[in-house]
Amino acid sequence: MLIIGLILFGMIIGAGAQLIVGRSRKGLDWTLAIVAGLVGSFVGGLLISLLSGDGLEFRASGIIGSLVGAIIITAVWTWWKRRSSDKS
């Protein structure tokens, strides 16, 4: 049950990151939402939680870090896809 919860949380965070970055014009890419949310949650959430001194508990700092990490991953992915399509 925890795994399903983590995937859903990652998907919601990743979808929010896509809306903030501006991918909503083309619709949401749910694969990117899940990947960006999970990786962003792991890297950003863990890093911010540890830096703020919250440890590994579920706190607001971890949620904010998760969103920031997902935004960075989504922005890099969008930039990479544009760069690849411009060369073709």
trRosetta pair geometry for C-beta under 8 A, 3 or more apart (Angstrom, degrees):
i j d omega theta_ij theta_ji phi_ij phi_ji
1 4 5.8 -53 -154 36 38 110
1 5 6.4 40 149 -19 67 107
2 5 5.5 -57 -151 38 33 115
2 6 6.3 34 153 -20 67 105
3 6 5.8 -53 -148 35 31 111
3 7 6.4 30 154 -17 64 105
4 7 5.8 -54 -147 37 32 111
4 8 6.3 30 154 -16 65 107
5 8 5.8 -56 -145 39 29 108
5 9 6.2 30 156 -18 65 108
6 9 5.7 -53 -143 38 30 112
6 10 6.2 31 156 -19 64 107
6 38 7.2 67 152 -116 96 94
6 41 7.7 180 -164 103 87 156
7 10 5.7 -55 -147 39 29 112
7 11 6.3 31 153 -22 64 106
7 34 6.5 0 -163 -143 82 107
7 38 7.2 -12 -113 -76 53 117
8 11 5.6 -52 -145 35 32 113
8 12 6.4 30 156 -17 65 104
9 12 5.9 -56 -149 37 30 109
9 13 6.3 26 155 -14 65 109
9 37 7.1 175 116 164 56 123
9 41 6.8 83 119 -100 107 157
9 66 7.9 -35 150 172 105 160
10 13 5.8 -56 -143 41 30 109
10 14 5.9 30 157 -18 66 111
10 33 7.8 130 134 141 73 69
10 34 5.7 62 115 -153 112 53
10 36 8.0 155 178 81 90 48
10 37 3.2 132 178 115 63 109
10 38 3.9 15 -139 -61 152 67
10 40 7.8 141 -143 50 84 88
10 41 5.5 -101 -99 -2 85 138
11 14 5.7 -55 -141 41 27 111
11 15 6.2 29 157 -20 63 106
11 30 6.9 8 -146 -160 108 85
11 33 5.2 54 -151 127 61 110
11 34 5.0 -9 -88 -89 82 73
11 37 5.6 -135 -53 34 18 162
12 15 5.8 -52 -144 36 29 110
12 16 6.4 30 154 -18 62 106
12 37 6.9 107 53 -131 44 148
13 16 5.7 -55 -150 37 30 113
13 17 6.4 34 150 -22 64 105
13 36 7.8 -144 109 111 87 82
13 37 4.0 128 70 -135 94 97
13 40 6.4 -154 132 83 125 124
13 41 6.0 115 60 -63 164 104
13 63 7.9 -148 -100 -158 119 70
13 66 5.1 -62 -143 139 155 112
13 67 5.7 -128 -154 -87 97 64
13 70 5.0 168 141 -27 98 161
14 17 5.5 -50 -148 33 33 114
14 18 6.6 35 153 -19 64 101
14 32 6.6 176 176 122 123 60
14 33 3.3 136 111 -170 117 54
14 34 5.9 -109 28 -38 162 17
14 35 7.0 101 -117 55 149 46
14 36 4.2 124 -127 72 101 94
14 37 3.1 -87 -32 -38 97 98
14 38 7.6 -14 -48 -6 125 62
14 40 7.0 154 -84 25 76 129
14 70 5.2 -135 -95 -156 54 130
14 74 7.1 147 -156 -68 72 118
15 18 5.7 -51 -151 33 34 112
15 19 6.6 34 151 -18 64 104
15 28 5.5 6 -130 -144 91 145
15 30 7.7 -3 -80 -112 101 64
15 33 4.5 25 -60 -139 67 135
15 37 7.5 0 -3 -61 62 129
16 19 5.7 -54 -149 36 34 111
16 20 6.4 32 153 -18 66 106
16 67 6.3 -50 102 -128 128 104
16 70 7.3 71 72 98 87 142
17 20 5.7 -55 -147 37 33 110
17 21 6.1 27 156 -15 67 109
17 33 7.6 162 49 -127 98 68
17 36 5.7 -127 72 132 148 134
17 37 7.2 -169 8 -76 125 72
17 40 6.8 154 -60 -22 156 173
17 67 6.4 180 -74 -159 91 64
17 70 3.7 -136 -50 125 151 103
17 71 4.5 -148 -141 -76 99 55
17 73 7.4 25 153 59 159 87
17 74 4.5 160 135 -7 114 145
18 21 5.8 -56 -140 41 30 107
18 23 4.2 -63 -169 52 93 121
18 24 6.6 125 132 -58 91 69
18 28 5.5 117 96 -127 155 84
18 29 6.9 177 -113 36 149 79
18 32 6.9 100 -78 104 124 116
18 33 6.1 -61 -16 -88 131 91
18 36 7.6 129 -50 58 88 153
18 74 5.6 -147 -80 -147 61 146
19 22 7.8 47 179 -72 26 23
19 23 7.4 -76 -68 51 28 76
19 24 5.1 46 -117 -55 67 121
19 28 7.8 -25 -56 -90 82 107
20 67 7.9 81 -5 178 155 103
20 71 5.7 -45 86 -111 133 112
21 71 6.2 165 -58 -149 99 75
21 74 4.8 -147 -18 118 155 121
21 75 5.3 -159 -123 -76 126 76
21 78 6.2 170 154 -9 138 153
22 25 6.9 10 164 -8 77 104
23 26 6.1 -56 -178 45 72 99
23 27 8.0 -44 144 78 85 31
23 28 6.9 93 109 -111 109 50
23 29 6.8 -63 157 6 144 98
23 32 8.0 -78 147 92 173 147
23 74 7.0 -111 -15 180 134 118
23 78 6.4 -136 -76 -93 111 130
24 27 7.3 32 -161 -96 42 13
24 28 6.9 -4 -110 -63 62 77
26 29 7.9 11 103 -42 111 93
28 33 6.0 22 174 -49 111 133
29 32 4.0 43 101 20 115 116
29 33 6.5 166 90 -21 58 84
30 33 5.1 -47 -142 33 38 119
30 34 6.4 39 159 -19 67 99
31 34 6.1 -54 -152 34 29 106
31 35 6.4 20 155 -10 64 110
32 35 5.8 -60 -141 44 32 106
32 36 5.6 25 164 -13 70 114
32 74 6.7 95 158 -115 115 83
32 77 6.1 165 -142 126 121 161
33 36 6.2 -56 -134 44 21 104
33 37 5.8 21 162 -19 60 116
34 37 5.9 -60 -143 39 22 111
34 38 6.2 15 163 -13 62 111
35 38 6.2 -60 -144 39 25 103
35 39 6.0 10 165 -4 65 113
35 73 7.5 -142 119 150 85 139
36 39 6.3 -60 -135 48 25 100
36 40 5.4 24 165 -18 64 119
36 70 4.5 92 146 -151 94 80
36 73 4.2 176 -132 95 87 122
36 74 4.8 44 -138 -59 159 84
36 77 6.9 -98 -77 -1 117 143
37 40 5.9 -56 -132 44 20 109
37 41 5.9 23 162 -22 60 110
37 66 7.3 31 -161 171 64 105
37 70 5.2 20 -94 -109 46 134
38 41 5.8 -54 -144 35 25 111
38 42 6.4 22 157 -17 61 107
39 42 5.8 -55 -147 37 31 110
39 43 6.1 9 164 -1 68 111
39 69 7.0 -144 116 149 66 115
39 70 7.7 128 72 -95 73 65
39 73 5.7 117 87 -94 119 161
40 43 6.4 -62 -134 49 25 94
40 44 5.0 -6 -178 14 68 124
40 45 7.4 82 133 -17 61 91
40 66 5.5 92 123 -171 90 56
40 67 7.2 52 146 -111 132 7
40 68 7.4 176 -170 80 110 43
40 69 3.1 155 -158 107 72 92
40 70 3.1 -146 44 -58 171 62
40 71 7.3 105 -134 10 146 49
40 72 7.0 149 -114 46 105 87
40 73 5.2 -124 -64 9 100 128
41 44 6.8 -46 -99 55 14 90
41 45 4.6 3 -168 -2 54 134
41 62 8.0 46 -159 166 77 90
41 66 3.9 16 -107 -132 67 110
41 69 6.7 -162 -39 71 22 134
41 70 7.1 25 -39 -51 67 106
42 45 6.7 2 -60 45 6 101
42 46 5.9 -2 174 -11 45 121
42 69 7.7 -149 56 141 51 160
43 46 6.4 -65 -142 39 13 105
43 47 6.1 7 163 -14 57 116
43 69 4.9 157 78 -142 92 139
44 47 5.9 -61 -142 39 25 108
44 48 6.1 15 165 -11 65 111
44 65 4.1 179 147 161 80 75
44 66 5.4 154 86 -94 109 23
44 67 7.4 -123 117 48 148 33
44 68 5.0 179 -159 76 140 84
44 69 2.2 -143 -18 -37 126 116
44 70 7.0 -99 23 -14 146 61
44 72 7.3 152 -71 23 127 121
45 48 6.2 -59 -140 41 25 103
45 49 6.0 24 162 -18 63 113
45 62 4.2 49 -163 -169 94 78
45 63 7.1 34 -115 -69 108 20
45 65 4.4 142 -98 92 35 107
45 66 3.9 18 -61 -63 110 85
45 69 6.6 -85 -18 11 66 139
46 49 5.9 -59 -143 39 25 110
46 50 6.2 17 162 -13 63 111
46 56 7.7 -1 -127 -112 79 82
46 62 7.6 42 -65 -132 30 97
46 65 7.4 -148 28 126 31 142
47 50 6.2 -62 -148 39 25 104
47 51 6.2 19 158 -15 64 113
47 65 6.1 -174 66 -165 78 135
47 69 7.7 131 31 -73 116 123
48 51 5.8 -58 -141 41 29 108
48 52 6.0 19 163 -12 66 113
48 61 5.1 -157 139 161 105 90
48 62 6.3 168 82 -98 104 38
48 64 6.4 -132 151 84 164 88
48 65 2.8 -155 19 -78 136 133
48 68 7.2 105 -51 42 141 131
49 52 6.2 -63 -142 42 24 103
49 54 4.7 -85 -159 69 76 110
49 55 6.7 -51 156 81 103 22
49 56 6.6 88 132 -103 142 34
49 57 7.5 -180 -161 52 125 55
49 59 6.4 133 -122 46 97 109
49 61 5.6 138 -94 102 56 106
49 62 4.3 19 -68 -81 116 94
49 65 6.4 -115 -27 25 72 152
50 53 7.8 44 179 -70 30 24
50 54 7.7 -86 -67 52 22 71
50 55 7.3 50 -102 -114 58 23
50 56 8.0 15 -73 -66 83 66
52 59 7.7 -139 92 98 136 142
52 61 4.4 -90 34 -163 164 165
54 57 5.7 -112 162 54 92 94
54 59 4.4 -105 -160 24 151 154
54 61 5.3 169 -10 50 146 130
54 62 6.7 -121 90 -37 145 98
57 62 7.8 -158 92 -18 49 141
58 62 6.4 -104 -142 57 42 144
59 62 5.2 103 58 4 70 100
59 63 7.5 -133 103 -2 42 87
60 63 5.6 -55 -150 36 40 111
60 64 6.2 38 154 -17 71 105
61 64 5.8 -53 -146 39 32 110
61 65 6.2 33 153 -18 64 108
62 65 5.5 -53 -143 40 31 113
62 66 6.2 39 153 -25 64 103
63 66 5.5 -49 -149 31 31 115
63 67 6.6 29 153 -16 63 104
64 67 5.8 -55 -151 37 32 110
64 68 6.3 31 152 -17 66 107
65 68 5.6 -54 -143 39 33 111
65 69 6.1 34 157 -19 66 107
66 69 5.8 -56 -147 38 28 111
66 70 6.3 25 155 -16 64 109
67 70 5.7 -56 -145 39 30 110
67 71 6.3 35 154 -23 64 104
68 71 5.7 -51 -147 33 31 113
68 72 6.6 31 154 -19 63 104
69 72 5.8 -54 -150 35 31 111
69 73 6.4 27 154 -15 65 107
70 73 5.7 -54 -144 40 33 109
70 74 6.1 33 156 -19 67 108
71 74 5.8 -57 -144 40 28 110
71 75 6.1 28 157 -19 64 109
72 75 5.9 -56 -145 37 27 110
72 76 6.3 25 157 -16 63 108
73 76 5.9 -56 -146 38 29 109
73 77 6.2 30 155 -19 64 109
74 77 5.7 -55 -144 38 29 112
74 78 6.2 29 157 -19 65 107
75 78 5.8 -54 -145 37 29 110
75 79 6.3 30 155 -18 63 107
76 79 5.7 -55 -147 38 30 112
76 80 6.2 33 154 -22 65 108
77 80 5.7 -54 -146 36 29 113
77 81 6.4 28 156 -18 64 106
78 81 5.9 -54 -146 36 30 109
78 82 6.4 29 155 -16 63 106
79 82 5.9 -58 -150 38 30 110
79 83 6.2 30 154 -20 65 109
80 83 5.7 -56 -146 37 29 112
80 84 6.3 28 155 -18 64 107
81 84 5.8 -54 -145 37 30 111
81 85 6.3 23 157 -14 64 109
82 85 6.0 -60 -144 41 29 105
82 86 6.2 32 156 -24 65 108
83 86 5.9 -53 -147 31 28 113
83 87 6.9 27 155 -19 60 105
84 87 6.2 -58 -156 31 31 110
84 88 7.1 35 151 -28 62 103
85 88 5.8 -46 -154 20 40 116
